[in-house]
Amino acid sequence: MSPFAVILTVAVYFLVLFSISWLAGRRADNAGFFIGNRRSSWYVVAFAMIGSGISGVTFVSVPGMVAASSFGYLQMVLGFILGQLVIAFVLTPLFYRMNLVSIYAYLENRFGLCSYRTGAWFFFISKMLGASVRLFLVCLTLQLLVFEPLGLPFLLNVAVTVALVWLYTFRGGVKSLIWTDSLKTFCLVVSVVLCIVYIAADLHFSFTDLVHTVAGSAYSRVFFFDNPNDKEFFFKQFFAGAFTMIAMTGLDQDMMQRNLSCKNSKDSQKNILSNAILQLVIIWLFMVLGVLLYTFAAHQGLQVALSDELFPTIATGGYFPATVGILFIVGLVSAAYSAAGSALTALTTSFTVDILGTGGKSEAQVHKLRGRVHVGMAVVMGVTIYVFNLLNNTSVIDAVYTLASYTYGPILGLFAFGIFLKRQVRDRYIPVVAILSPLLCYVLQRHSEAWFGGYRFSYELLILNAFFTFLGLCLIIKKKRIA
């Protein structure tokens, strides 16, 4: 695709996006920005959450990962469903009953101010790094397709990209995001389905041929029960998926802002359970697309060095009509900007409410404060993206993702202790426990193969991280039981 074709595609998409954002958020007050005034319809939120849960990294990486892990990722997705049940029937009623704007306010009510700030700061660091990495990967794609051919610097790329995210979220916050995410979900699903259709047609596959090709592929294996040391071992993937969903959705301000925008807890539960099923179907479609992409590459004798390059190379390489390239760009932009926009809104909410505080401030003062914070968060995100580019090292990206998963462990441990044990702890020591737990996990991960007969930690490290936090809290329990 030519740079101007990409620019036109993105421009048209954002014109529609801005129109929806303006219509949804033109009358939004602070409650509308933070929690959508709790008037969102559950089925709209369920549909929108598909787009918010799938980033640009997922859009590019999941089709390519089937070569290395087959359909094994679906084991983790099945665990996601168990995690969604916990979110729906344990966390959601609790948060609605407490009428929370920020879910980390629960920690202040349960333990104290140090716990509250600890949860908020861990979320802030994790979300900022994670969102910046996702947007960085999209900036790299845009640099390759648009900015580099036109001789434009990466810094301008970052500035334009972050400015676009800020523009469509600054007015309406969550109230706008619910509707813009619905548009992105629609574009994302349509792009994946039509890409499957185009590739199947080029391979001269009927629907029956398509089913037989996917079912008979060596890549279609879902369950792995044979080797507990393997990263793909079912129980590691399944339970890690459940706890990852609880931590990174149920205890994530970004994701829970949408769930808490529903009218009541019952509607929120409907949204969560519907989204769990829809997410399974959409990720399965991505993996079907991956099988077809590898089948097409084999037919063409195409060699792709990195799995993440498979989908972009084929979609924009002139192998198909321009429509496929346009669909890829729309799907990528939809997924990436959905994740970045929601993260920017959640970071603004958490920093304003949890770290700076809104107590004693008028509506106008809060509006002014969160406006400044929103700009500040966008600037920090842009600087972080630019630093990633200067480092120019993919291992840094891997390290940031690892750090992001580590930071949710203490949050999960704090909430688990607060919900299941009716005991009070010495609040001032909680930051120490929250810092030591990831450090212990890091030591174990580095030496696990030598210490445990070749065992390699995978995503289940999150569970261990939460357990260390839980255990640490047990060590600082006060003698007096709370009422």
N, C-alpha and C positions, 0 to 999 in steps of 0.2 A: 504493500500500500504506500502511496505517496504521502509525504508529510501533510500536504494540504487536505487530502482525503481524511486523514486522522483528525486534523484540526476541525474540519467541518463536522465530522461525526460527533466529536466531543462537544462542540459549540451547540449543536442542535439538542443534544442530550441535556446539557446544562440549561438551555433556554426553557425546556419543559420542566426541569427540576426546580429552577428558581421561581417559575410561575406557581408551581404547587406549594413551594415553601412560603411564598408571599401570601397566597390565599389562606393557607393553614395557620400562619403565624402572625397575621397582620394585627390581631387583637389580643395577642398573648401577653398576659401579665407574668409576674415572677412564678406563680403557681403553675401557669401554663408552660413556662420554660423548664421548670424543674420536674414536674410530674404530669404535665398535660391536663391539669385541672381535674384529674381522675374522671374524665368523661369519654375515654376512648372505648370503642366497641371491641370486644374480645376477639372477634374473628378478623378484624382489621389488624390488630396487634399481632395475632398469630401469623398472618400472612407476611406482615412487615418484618417479623423477627427472623424469617428465613434469610433475608438479605443482610440483616445485621449480624447474623451468626456466621456468615461466609465471607471471608476477606479475599482480597486480590491474590494473596498467597495460596489460599485454598483453591481458587478458580484456576490458577496456573499449575499448582503442584499436585493436586489429587489425581488428575488424569495421568500424570507422568509417574506417580508412585506405584502404579499397579505392577510395573516390571520388577520392582524390588520386593514388594510385600503382597502382591496379588490383591485380593479383596479383603485382606486381613484387617484393614482399617474399620470395616463394618463391625468387627467384634467390639471395638471401642465405641462405635455409634450405638450399638445395642446397650452398652453400659450407660450411654447418655440418657437413654429412656428411663433406666432405673434412677438416675440422678434427677431427672425431671420430676419423677414421682415424689421424691423427697422435697424438692423445691415447692411443688404444688401443694403438698399436704402438711408440711412442717414449717417451712420458712415463710411462705406467702401469708398464711393466716396470722402468723406472729407479726409480720411487718405491717399488715393492715390494721391489726388490733392496736398497735402502738402509733398508728397514723404517721409513719416516718416519711420524711422527704429524702434524707440520706440514710441508707441502711446501717451505716457505721454509728449512727446515734444510738443504736441498740447497745453497743459496747459501752458507751458512757453510762447509760441507764443501768447496765448490768454490773460493770466493774468500776468505772471511773474515767476521769479525763485522760489519763495516760494511755489507757486501753483504746479509747476513742481515737486519739490522735495517732496511735500506732497503726490501727487498722486503716485510717485515712491515708497516712503516708505510704504504707506498703502498697495500697491500691494505686496511689498517685504515681509512684515510681514504676510499677509494673505496667500500668496502662499507658503511660507516656512512652516508655521504651517500646512496648509491643505495637502501639499504634504508629509510632514513628518508623519502625522497621517495615511494617506493612505498606505504608505510604512511600517509603524509600524504594521498595522493590517496584512499585508502580512508576515512580519518578525515573527509575532506570529504563523501564520499557518506553516511557514517553521520550526520554533522552535519545534512545536508539532510533525510534520511529519518527520523531519530530524535531527536537531541539538540535541534535547533532547534525542532521542533514542541512539544517538552516544556519549552522554556525553559531548557535546561541549557547551561552554558558549554563552549567548545571544549576548555578545559584539562581538564575532567572526561572528555571524550571521549578525549583523548590518554592520560590516566592509565589509564582502563579498558582501552583498546586494547592498550597496551604491557604492562600487568599480565597480560592474557590470554596474550599471547605468552610472557612470562616463565614463567607458571605451567605451561604444558604442555611447556616445554623444560628447566626447571631440574633435573629429576631425572635424566632418561635421556639427554639430549643426542642424539647421532647415533643411538644405539640406539632411542630413542623416535621420532626424526624419520623413520626409514625406514618405520615403520608408520603414523604419522600422515600422512606424505606420500602413502602408498598410499591412505588414505581420501580425502584431498584430490583426488588424481588421479581417483579414481572419481567423486567429486561433480562435478569439473570437466568430465569427458568426458560424463557423463550430462546435465548441465545444458545443454551446448552442443548435443548431439544432440537432446534433447527440445525445446529452443527452435526448432531447425530444423524439427522435425516439426510443432510447433504453428503456426508462421508459415506453413509450406507448406500446412497444412490450412486455415488462415483464408483463404489466397489461392486455395483450391480447386485446388491443384496435385497431380497424380498424381506418382509417382516419375519418369515420363518427362518430364512438364512441368517438374519441378524440374531435371532434368539439362539440358534444352534452354534453360531460362531462364538458368542459370548459364553454360553454354557459350556462349550467344549474347549474353551481356551485354557491354557495352563495358568493364565493369570486370574482365573475366576474362583480359585480356592478361597473360602471364607474362614474356616475354622482351623486352628492350629493347637493340637493337644499333645503333641509328641515330645517336645523338649522344653522343660521349665526354664532353662537358661536362655532360651530364645526370646528376643524382644517381642516377637509376634505371639507368644504363648497366650492361649485364650484367657485364662483367669487374670493374668497380668493386664491384658488389654481391657477386659470387661470391667473389672473393679476400678482400674485407673480411669476408665471412661466415666464411670458413675461419680467418682470423687472429683474428677476434673470438671464435670458438669456442675456439681454442687458448688465448687469453689469459684469457677470462672464464669458462672451465670448467676447462681443463687446468691453468692456473696460478692458479686461484682456490681458496683453502682451503675456502670454503663448499661448492662443488660437488664437489671432489675428496675431501672427507671421506666422502661417500657411496660414491664409487668405491673408495676404499681400505678400506671396511668389508667388502668381499667377501672370501671365504676365500683367494683367491690371484689372481695377475695374469690367469690364463686366464679365470676367472669374471668378473673385472672387465672384461675385453675383451668378453666376451659381453654384459654389461650395457650397455656403451657403444655397441656397434654396434646392439643392439636398440633402445636409446633414440633413436638417430639416425633410424631409420626411423619410429618411433612419433611423434617430434616433428614430422616432415614431415607426417604424416597429420593430426595434431591442429591444426596451424596452418592447413592447407588447409581443415579444417572451420570454423575461425574465419572464413576469408575467404568461404567459401560462405554462412555466416550473414550476413556483411556485405552480400553481394549481395541476399539475401532481405530484410534490414532496409531497404535503400534502395528495393527494389521495393515493399515494404509502405508505406513513407513516401510514395512517389509516388502509390500508390493512395489513400491517406488525405488527400493534399494537405498532409502534415505538413512543416513547415519546421524544421530543426534547425540552430542557429547554429554549433555546434562539432561536429566529427566524433566526439569523445569522449563527447558527450552522446547520440548516436544510440541505442546499446544500452540505457543506463539509462532514457532517456525512454520508449522503446517498451515495454520489459519491465515497468516499474513504473507506467506511465501509465494503466492501466485498459483498454488496448486488447485484452487477452487475459484468460483466466481467471487467478485469483490464483496458480495453479500456476506460471505463467511468471515472475511476480515472485519467487516463492519460489526457483525454480531460479536466477534471476539473482543473488539475494542469496547463496545457497549457493555458487554458482560463484565469485562475486567474493570472498567471505570465504575460500573454499578456496584460491584462487590467491594472495590477498594475505597471509594468515597463513602459508601455506607458505613464501613468500619471506622474510617477516620472521622467522619462527621459525628457519629454517635460517641466516639471516644472523646472528642473535643467538648461535646456537651456535658458528658459525665465528669470529665476533669474539671470543667468550670463549676459544675454543681458541687462536687466534693470539695474543691479548694475553697469555694465561697462559703459553703455551709459548715464544713467540718473543720477546716484549718483556720480561716479568717473569722468565721462566726457571723451570724446575722441577728443574734439576740439584741433587742433594744433598738434596732434600726427600723426606720420607716420603709414603706413600699418603695418610695422614690430613692432612698439611700441604698437599698438592696439592689435596685435596678441599676443604679450607677456603678455600684461595686462589682456586680457580676459582669457588667459590660467591660470594665477594665480587666477583670480576670480573664474573660473570654479572649480578649486581644493578647494578653500575656501568655495564655496557654498556646495560642496559635504561633506566637513568636518562638516560644521554647520548643515546640514541635518542629518548626522549620529549622532552627539551629541544630537540633538533634539529628535531623535527616541529613543536613549538610556535613556534620561531623562524621556520620557513617560513611559518606562518600569520600571524605578526606582519608579516612582509615583504609578504605578500599580493600577490605579483608572479609571474606565470607565467614570466617571463623568468629568474627565479632558478632555477626548476625546470629549465629548459632548460640553464642554466649548470652546474647540478650534474650533470646527465647528461653534459654535455660534459667536465666535470672527471673524472667517473668513467671515461669512456673514455680520457682522457689518462693517468690513473694506471696503467692496465694496460700502456701502451707500454713504459715502463722495465722492468717485470717481464718482459715478453716478450723484450725485448732482452737482459736478463741471462741468462735461461735459454737463449736461442738461442746466445749466445756460449759459455756454459759447456758446452753439449752438443756443438757443432760445431767449436769451436776448442780444442785441447788446450794452451792457453797460460794463464799466470797473470798477473794484473794487480795494480796498486797499490791495494789494497783501500780505503785511506783516501780516495781520490778518487772512489769510486763514487757516494756521495751527490751530489756536484757534477754528475757526468754525468747522473744520474737526474733532477735538477732542471732542468738546462739543456735536455734533450731536449724535454720538453713546452713549454717557453718558446719554443723555435725553431719548434715546430709551430704554436703560437698566432700567431706573427708571420706564418708562411706562410699560415695560414688567413685571417687578416685582409686580406692583400694579394694573394692568389692570382689573383683576377679581373683585377686591374690588371697584375700581373707576367706572367701566363701566358695572355693572350689570352682571358679570360673563363672560364677553368677554375675550377670550384668543387670544393673538397675535400669529400668525404663521409666515410663510415665508413673509407675507406682511410687516413685520417689516422693511425689506430692503427698501420698498417704503417710509415708514415714515422717515427712516434714511436719504434718499436722499432728502426728502421734507424739513427736518430740515436744511440740508446743503444749499439747494436752498434758503430757507428763511434767513439763516444767511448771505449768500452772498448779498441778497437784502439790508440787514442792513448796509453793508460796501461799497455800491456803491459810486463811485466818481460822482461828479456832471457833469463832462464833458462826453458827449457821444462819443464813438469811431467811427471812420470813417467806 
